Amino acid sequence: MPTPLANAILSQLPSEEFLYLLPQMKLMSLQKGDVLFEPGGKIEHYYFPLTCTLELAVDLADGRSGSTTLINMTGLYPLHLIGQSQSINRATVSSSGLCYRVPAWVIHEELRRSQSFLWLLLSESIHLFERASAESACLRHHSLEQITAKLILLSMDNSGSSVVELTHQDMANSLGVRREGVTIAIQKFKRRHLLTTHRGGLTVHDRSGLERCACDCYQTLKDLAGTVVPSPEKRKRYDG
């Protein structure tokens, strides 16, 4: 069974708090396209991703939606709504994988009894705000080619693979742009032999070349999403 310590937040918890949550954790296999929350939906569980990636989006008045941020193994959803009863975002699985689910009442109870957990989530909420702010500025100031390259690179980092299971429409929805613009950017990358496409996704062959096409925000977001390795003592106590 995959260890919960693969999630950065769970790996940073003091052993007492971690062992308190452990019996309430349920391992979930999520598939791309699964919807965890709709706007206005009741918050009954919190999700700690291990190998999946969750995308948060807001619905616009004209019927379109736009991504606000990604939640991967470094985070928790819905961290930005701790203590609230309803979601204001749509949370969709953007890449298939595993996560641990914990009932909301358990998280709320732990927050009341553990100052360590409270401060850890406060720190992570600051990182989430920083990532969302960086993404917002990036979308306003950089070219479509740059932000498409950045999205592909971040997706590679999240999956740990050179194969990215995102269609042109998936990328357009995430970036809040027209699909045709993403297709033009992908065609440029193909002509430079940086990647090839296949049904439902693409494979990157020249990561360094793609990094040169991306804006500096890629490195900023990569740094903000750095993971924490759990201590050997905690891993031994969990495994044992």
Secondary structure, 3 states (H helix, E strand, C coil): CCCHHHCHHHHHCCHHHHHHHHHHCEEEEECCCCEEECCCCECCEEEEECCCEEEEEEECCCCCEEEEEEECCCCCECHHHCCCCECCCEEEEEECEEEEEEEHHHHHHHHHHCHHHHHHHHHHHHHHHHHHHHHHHHHHHCCHHHHHHHHHHHHHHHHCCCEECCCHHHHHHHHCCCHHHHHHHHHHHHHCCCEEEECCEEEECCHHHHHHHCCCHHHHHHHHCCCCCCCHHHHHHHHC
